[in-house]
């Protein structure tokens, strides 16, 4: 059985099975990582009181079912938001697959934890079932790069790609618009993106954009005790187990995954253009994500 602290989480998960044992191991690892490195891990924050509302903006609340979901961009968040969307409607629930993906990313579509007074936030964190889904950190970065810089995306070109091209892509005057850039075949390389992430100046201006901000910095797993930690790599099985745990298994079917997902095996191919030293630095930048969620250190990337 998964046990929470009295302060911020109870036992919402029922009896053990082999899949539930996986859950126990994931949670145990998370607790051990947090206990051993709390100060560094939580950036000096010790409780909910130390956190700003802005830092809690990824936590979606469903009061009807007593659920809190911390969404992580590039980790099945569109499909989980579809599930959260249909749960907000009346029964019988629509098929989440039928919900348009752009609808669930509309601002203010969901009730967020940070919209409540602090006392209510604490009560919900104590009593509701809290879950998140995580992913191999480097695979998540590759997925973010493919989605935001390889595809035609006006917002990310204007706000990020153009600057990355200027600073790291040897383009003193990059194309003004994404249309011009696409017509000229100009885009930041994957290595340009990594250079941007590793540049200390990047976060002096503002924190990393959510699609590449560290998962631990978005969901704060040392300060919020999650009742369920799902993995993208076992998404369908984990989703099924979670919905069953929430007693929604008969009412909701989790949407099938996109077949074109970035695979762990292709990571080495993507990193071929990234120098060894920068690969190591990037690992240090995302080390807590690897360690907290049980992802193996990608030693094959450090062997040259």
N, C-alpha and C positions, 0 to 999 in steps of 0.2 A: 504494500500500500504506500502511496506517496503522501508524506506528511508535510504540512506547511508550518511555519512559525505561528504562534498565537497572534502576532501583530499583523502579518500580511499574507496569510494564505491558509486555507484549511485543507482537509483531505477531501477532494472532490472527485476522486477517481475510481473508487470501487476496488474490486478484487484483482489479484495478480493473474497474469497469463504471460506467455512468452513475449508478446508485444508490450505488455505492461512492464515486464522486467526491463526491456529496453528503455522504457520511460524512466524507471527508477534509476538505471545506470546514468542516463543523460542528466537527470536532476542531481544525482549524487556528485557527478563530475563538476557540475555547475557550482554546487555548494562548496566543494573543496577548492575550486579555483578562486571563488569569491573569498572564502575564509582565509586563504593563504596570501591574498594580494588585494585586500579590500581597498586600501588607500589609493594604490595606483589605478586599480580597476575603475573605481567610481569617481575618479578625478576629484578626490577630496570631499565628496558628498557622502553624508552618513544616513540620511533619511529623506522622506518625501518633502519635509520642510526646507531642505537645502536646494530643492529643484525648482526651476522656473516653470511657468505654464508652457513656455515654448518647448521645453525639453520633454513635455508629456504629450506633444501633439500627435504622436503616432498611436495612441491608445484609444480604440473605438469601444464604446460601451453599448451593450444591449441589456436594458433593464428588465425587459420581459422574460428573458431566459437566464439572466444573471451571468452574463459572459463579458469578459474584456479581452479584446484581440489587439495585440501590438503588431501592426503591419510593417513589413520590411519590403521596400521596393526591390524588385527582381527576385523575390522569393514567393511566387504563386500569389502575390497580394491581390491581383485582379480577381482571381477566382474566389479567394476567401472574402473579398469585399462583396462579390456577387452573393455569396452565402449569407453574409451579414445583412445585405440589402433585402433578400427575400424573407429573412427571419423577422424583419421589421414590418412585413405585410401580414395580412390576415391568412389564417389557414383555410383550405389546404394551400401549402406553399407552392409557388411557381418553381419550375426547374431553374436553378441558378444559371445554367448554360444559356437560357433565353434572355438574360439581362445584358443589354449592350455594354461592352467594356468601357466605352467613354462615359457612360452614365455614372458608374461607380467612382470615377475620379473627379466628379464635379465637386468643387469646394462646398463645404457645409452640408454634404449629403448625409453625413453620419453624426451621431452624438459623440463628442470626444470627452475623455475623462477630465481634461483641463477646463471644461465648461462648468464644472461643479465646484462648490466651495470646498476648501481643504478637508473639512471634517467629513463631508460626503465622499470625497475621493478616498479617504482612508477606510471608510466603512465598506465601500465597494471593493477596494483592493483586498480587504480582509475576507469578505464573504463570497465574492463572485469567482467563477472559474476563469483563470487567466491563461491565455495560450499565445504562442508565437511559433512561426516556422522559420528555420534558418537554412543556410546553404553553404557549401564550400566557399570560403571568402574570395579566393582568386577566380573561381568560376563565376561568382556573382559579379565581380569587376568586369570580366570579359563580356558577360551578358549586358551589363550597363553600357559598355563601350559600343557593342554591336547595335544596341537599341537606340542610343542617343546620338552617336556620331557616324555610324555607317548608314543608317536610314536617314531619310529626308526629315529633318526636324527643325523647324524655324526657331523655336524657343531656345533649344540647346545650341544651335549654331550661333545665334545672336549673343547669347549670354555666356557661352563657354568655348565653343569650337574656334570661333574667330580669334579669341584671345590666345588660346592654346597654339594655334597656327603661328601667330605673331611671336609668341615667346619661345616656342620650342620647335616650330616647324620650318624655320628659316624663310618665313614669309613676312616681309616688312609691311606689306599692304595686302592682306588677304582679301578675297572676294567679299563684297559688301553684304551680299545676301546668300542664303542657302541655295537658291536657284542658280545663281552665278557659280557658286562653289561646285555644285553638282555638274553643271554644264562643263566646267573646266576640269572635272575629275579631282578636285582638291578636297582633302579632308585630313584631320589630324590622324597620324598613325597611332597604333596601339601604344608604341613606345612614347610618343608625344604625350599621350594621356597619362602614362605612368610617370613621366617627368613632371607633369603638372601636379600629380598627387604627392610626389616626393619633395616638391619645392616648399621649403618652410614659409615662403611668402604667401602661399595659397591660403592657408588658414588664418593668416594675420588679417586678411580682408573680411572673411566670413567663414563659418564652419563649412565643412564639406557638404555639397548638395546631397540630398537624401539617398539618391540612387547609388552613391559610392561612400556615404558615411558608414563608419563601422557599425555593425549590428548591435554590438554591446552599448554603443553610444546612443542608439535610437530607442532601445527597449529596456536598458538599465537592469539587467538580470541580477545584479547584486543588491539592488534596492527594492526590486519587486520580485516576489517569489512566484514564479510561474508554475501552474499546475500541470501544464502539458507543453513539451518542447518537441515540435515536429521537425522533420528534415525533408528538404526538397528531394533528396535522393531516394526517399521512401515515401514520397508524397501521397500516393493513392492509399497505401496501407495505413499510414498515419492519419490521413483525413478520415478514413472509414472508422478507425478506432476512436478518434476524437468525437465524431458525430454520434457514435454508439454510446460513448461515455456521457455525452450531453443528452442522451435519450432522444436523439433526433435522427438516428440511423434509418428509421423507417420512413421519415418525412422528407429528408433532404438527400439528394445524390450529389456528391462533389463532382464538379465538371472535369472531364478528361483533360489531361495535360497537353500542352502544345508539343508536337513531335519534334519541332526544330530547336529543342533546348540545347544550350551549350553543355557538352559532356566533359567530365573530369579528364578523360583520356586525351582531349585535344588541348589541354592547358599548355603542355610542353611546346606544341606548335606555335601557339600564340606568343609564348615568351622567348622564342628563338631570337627575336630582334632586341630583347632587353638584356643589357650587360649584367653579368653575374652579380656585381656589387649592388646594382639597383634592385635586382631580384631579392637580395638579402634585406636591403633597406625596406622594401615593400612588405616583406614578411613581418619585420619589426612593427610596421605601421598597423598591420592587421593581426598581430600576434594574439591579442586577447580574444578575437573572434575564433581563431583556430583552436586555442586552448580551452575556451569556455564551452564550446559546443562539440568537442571531441573530433575535430578534423585533424588528420595527420599533417605534421609539418612536411611540406613538399620537398623533401631532401633531393629528389631527382632534379629539381630546378637549380640546386646549389652545387651540383657536381661538375658543372662546366660543360 
